[in-house]
Amino acid sequence: MAHPELFLKKNEDKRLRKGHLWVFSNEVDIQRSPLNQFAPGDMVKIVASNGQIMGSAYINPGTLVCARLLSKKPSAKLGAKMFTARISRALALRERFYDKSFYRLIFGESDGLPGLVIDRFGDVLSVQITTAGIERQKEPLVKVLIELLQPQAILLKNDNPQRELEGLSTESVCIYGEIPEQLIIEENNAQFKIDIVAGQKTGWFYDHRSSRALLAPLAKDKTVLDLFSYTGGWGIPAALHNAQQVTCVDASAGAIKLAEHNAHLNQVSDNMQFIQSDVFDYLKQARLEKRRFDIVILDPPALIKRKKDFKTGYEAYRRLNHLALQVLAKDGILVSASCSYHLSKANLHEILRSSARHIDRNLTIVATGGQAADHPIHPAISETEYLTSYFCAVSESL
């Protein structure tokens, strides 16, 4: 059966022609295809104003991004066959980069499955479904995951606020198997106990793994300050590379507790300390007490979640980097990161330049980092590139 047609207004097909996958509600010709005739998750055929077929998509008529293209084929269907093909392809790609089953398996649009994120933690899968289109097909999705990967457990991590915009439940549920009481993952030759039920996002942040691997060897015999440390993803590999001392700071008591556990797990507790504190407060106190660190890692959560929050978020990033530079020892290294899509690389670059100039330091960027291979970037969808990190060598003014 042919999909019903969703017509675009004149010239509103330009983004799709460049390879983007989204159709916004204000781009739809509602005279020719009224949105109220569709139900959330319906499959539709996207048609340009001149009658050219752009492909097939699923739709949610009540959201700003009302349709997401799945295929150039006009009759493609979202279901077991498509899930099998695209998850298999994504799996093969990850296995080329990683020899153990710890990675982001599906990264939404970049893997041809918009609205779906899957993190693989060995035999346990944490699945985030953020659109009604994928939600309607979750039963075949789960069956395909079981057939392809034979997992011990599958958690539907439904606490993402995007689901509310799609009219979906935000209650997480273990839909298959049983999540082990002790879930241990491996990254950069370190082991980490994670909490995928109560933890942030899917339970772990694989995206910075390449930058963390770059940083760790630089920590030998150095004092390291890991800000927004979460459960130790930066700090513990640094300790394993014989850092003199690693200080982890995070506001979350739960994160600090897990980080302490992970230090014991990796046998590096003797040269690590863990402080539960607001990072701004900690940095202000450290500055007053003239504490200095050879390496400062600044990896905050997204401080600009929406475009309208840019001004406030930019100021927060500026203050953090300014304070971080003030507790950096002579000839130190600052790793400054952002996971805010709305803070561009140029924005962070300017923050680092101006902050260094303000306190009369000489700062040079010696390396850059971004998303690891399991977070591939779709070249036509800028939204899939959100992660930035700058490795900065900082010295006294020349």
N, C-alpha and C positions, 0 to 999 in steps of 0.2 A: 504493500500500500504506500502510495506517494505521501511525503510529508506535506502538510499545509504550508503555504507560502508566506514569508515575512518580507514585505517590500521595504526597501530603503528609499529615503528622500534623494533628490538629485545631488550628486557629488559626495554622498555620504558613504560611498564604497571605497574611498581612497585609502583609508587605513587598512582595510581588508586586502586590498590589492598589493600593499606593501608587506603583507604577511602577518599582520596583527590578527587576533582572534576574537576581539570584543566588538559587540554592537551595543551602543548606548540607546536608551529609550527615546531620547530626543532626535535620534537619527532615523527612526522608523516612520514610514508613511502610514499614519494611522487611518487615513481615508481609505486606502486600498487594503490594509491589513490591520484592523482594530486590535489593539493589544488585549482587550477584554475577552476575545474569543479563545485565548490560550490559557492553559493551566500550567502552574509551575512544574517544570521538568519535561514538558512536551518537546518532541522533536519537530523542527521546522526546516524549511528550505529557504535560505537567504537569497533574495533576488534584488539586483540593482535596479535603479529607476528605469534603465533602458531595457530591462527584461533579461539581462545576463545573469545566469545562476552562479552564485558565489560559493555555494556549498551547503552543507547541513550543519545544524547547530541545535543545542537545547536552549530552552527559553524559560525565563521567569519574568512575567510581564509586570510585576510589581517592584522591580529593582532597577537601579540606575544602569548597571550593566545588565541589560535584559536578555542578551543572547550571547552564547560563547560557541564559536565555530569549532567543530570537531574534524571535519573532513571537507575537501573540495568536491567530493562525490555527493550528488544531490540526495541520494537515498541511503546514506550511511546511517547505521543505527548504533546507539550506545548500548552495550550489553556484553555478554560473556565473550563473544568473538573479538570485539574490539579491545576489551580488557586484556584478554590473553595475548594478543599480538603486541600491544603497546607496553604492557608490563614485562613481557619476555624481552622485548628490545631494550627497555631500560635496565633490566637485570643484567643482560649481556654487557652493556656499557659499564655498569658499576663493577662487574667482575673483572674487567680489564684493568681497572685502577686499584681495586682493593682485594686482598687475598683472604680477608675474613668478612663475615656477614654483618658488618657494622657500618651503616651508611644510610643516606636518604635514598630510598628506592625510587620514589616518584616525586617529582617537583613540578606539579601542576602543568601549566601551559608548555613548559620546556620539554616535557615528556608526552605531549599530546593529550593530556587529560586534565583540562582546566577544572579547578574546584576540588582537586584531590592531592593530598600530600601523604606519603607513607614513609615512615622511618623504620628501618630494620635494626633491631637490637638482638642479633643472634636469632634465636628461635621465637622471638616475640615481635609482633608488628604493632606499631602505633599509627593509627589511620585518622587523618583529619579530612572530613568531608565538609566543604564550605558552601556548596550550592545545591539547590533543589534538584538540578539535573542529575548529579551524581547520587544524591540521596535516594532518588526513585529507583536507582539501579544497584543499591548496596547489597542486595541478596546475591545476584550473580557476581558482583565484585568479590565478596567474601568467599564464595565458592571457588573462584579462579585463584585467589590468594592461597587457599588451602591446597588446591591441586598443584600449583606451581612450586610452593615453598614449604609445604608440610610444617607449618608453624606450631609451636606449643600453645600460643595464645594470640588473639587479635583484640586489641582495644580500640574502640571507636572513641577517639578523644574529641568530644563534641563541645568543649568549653570555649571555642573560638567565637568572639562577638560577631564575626561575619555571618554566622549561622542565624543570628537573630534578625539580621537584615533580610535574610532569605525566608524567614518565617519557619525556621527549623528549631527543634529542641536543642538545648545546650547541656543536656545531661549525658555524661560519658558512660559508656557501658562496655563491659567485656563480652563481645558477641561470640567468641569462640575460645574454648579451652579455659585455662586458669593461669593467671599471671603469677609467676613465682614470687615468693616472699623476698628473695634476694636476686635482684636482676643486675648482673655485672656485664659491662661492655668494655671493649678495648679500643683505644685510640692513641696513636703516637707512642706505642710500646708502654702505655700506662693502662691501668684498670680503674674503672669507675663504677661505683654503685649508683644507680639512678632510680628515681621515683617517677614512673611514667603516668601514674594516676594523678598525683597531686602536684607534680612538677610543672614548670612553665612550658608552654607550647606542647610539643610532643613528648617532652621529658628530657631532651638533651639537644644541644646546639652543635650539629656536625659542621656547620657552614664555615667556621673559623679554623678547621683542623689543619689546613695548610699553613696558615699564619702562625698557629701555635707550634707547629713543627719547626718553622723557621726561627722562632724566638728561643726555643729551649736550649740549643747549644750555646747561645750567647750568654746564658746565665751562669756559666761555670765561674765559681768563686765570687759571684756578685750578690749584692743585696737586691731583692726583687719585691716590688709592691704591686699586687694584683688587685685592682679596684673593680668592683662589681664582679667579684670572683665566682659567683654562683657555686658550683660544686667542685671547682678546682681544675677546670679544663686547661687553663694557662699555667697556673701555679705549680701543679704537681709534676708535669713534664719538666719544668724548670728545676724543681728540686731533684728530680731523677738525673738531671745533668749537672749535679753537684753545685747548685747554687749555695752560697754561704748561708743565706737566710731568705725565706719567702714569707711575706706577710699578705694574707688574704683578707679582704674587707668586703662585706656584703651586708645589706640591711635585713636580709631574710634569715631568721633563726634556723629554719629548716635547711636552707642552702648551706649555712655554715656547719651545721651538724653533719650533713652528708660529706662536705669537704673534709672535715676532720676524720670521718670514717675512711674516706678515700686515701688520706695521707697514711693512715695505719695500713690500709690494704696494700699500698705501694712501698711501705716501710721507709717513709721519708718524714715521719712525724717530728724527729729530732731537730730538723732545720726548717720547720714551718710553724707559723702561728696564725691564729684565726680570730678575727675581730668582727663582732656584729655591730655595725654602725652605719648611719647615714654617711655616704661617701663625702658629701660636701662638708659635713661636720668634722669628719676624720681629717680631711685635707687641711682644713683651717687650723685644727689643733696641731697637726704635724708641722705646719708652717710656723706656728707660734713657738713650738718647742725645738725648731730648727733641726728636725729629723730629715735625713737625706737618704735617698735610695739610688743605686746604680742603674736600675731599670724600673720604669713605671709603666704598667699596662693599664690602659684606660679603655674598657670595653663595656660601655653602658647599654642598657636596653634602649629600644627605640624611643627617643625623646620627642620625635615629631611624627605622630601617627597619622595626622591629617594635614592637608595643605594649609588649612587655616591656623594650625598651631605653629607655623614655621617661625614666626618672630620670637615667641617664647622659647621654643625648643632650641633655636640657634643661639640664643643668649645662654641657655643652660650648657650647651656644648662649649661655648666660649669660656664660661666661668670654670668648667671642669678642666679644660686644657690649660688655662691660665694657672690654676691652682696646682695642677700636676707638675707643670714646669718648675714651680717654686719649691717643690720637694725633691727635685731631681739633683743628684750629685753632679759634681764637675765631670765633664766628659761622659755624661750618662746617655741612656737610650730611652726615648719615649715611644711607646707603641700606642698610637691613637686610632681608635676604631669607631665606626658608626654602622648601625644596621637600619638607619632611617632612610627609606627610599627618597624622601623629600629633602634630605640633606645631600647635596651633590658632592662629588669628589672635589670640585672647585671650591665649594663652600668650606669643606673641612681643611683644604689646602690654605685658604685665606685665614681661617681661624688660627691655624698653626703659625702662619707668617706673622700675623698681627700680635698674637700672644707672645711670641719670642721677642719681637721688636719692643713690645711694651715693657718687658722686664730686662731688656738689653742683653739678650742671649743670642748666640749664633746657632741657628738651627738649619740643618740640611737633611733632606729626605734621602735615605740610603737604600730603602726598599719599599715596595708596596705589596699589599696583599688584597685578596678578594675571596669570592666564593670558591669552595673546593669543587672538585670535578663532579661530586654527587649533587651539586646545585647548578646545573648547566644554565647558561644564559641564552634566551631566545633572542636572536639579533633584531627582530622586528618588535619586540615587546620590552620596552625599557623597564617596565615594572618588575621584570624577573632579575634585574641587576640592582641589588639593594645594599650590598656589603662593601665596605671600604676599610682598609687599614693602612696607615703610614708608619714606617719605622724611621724614627728621626734621631740623628746624632746631634746632641746638644752640648755646646761648650760655652766658655766665657766669650764675651764680645771681642771681635778681632780689633 
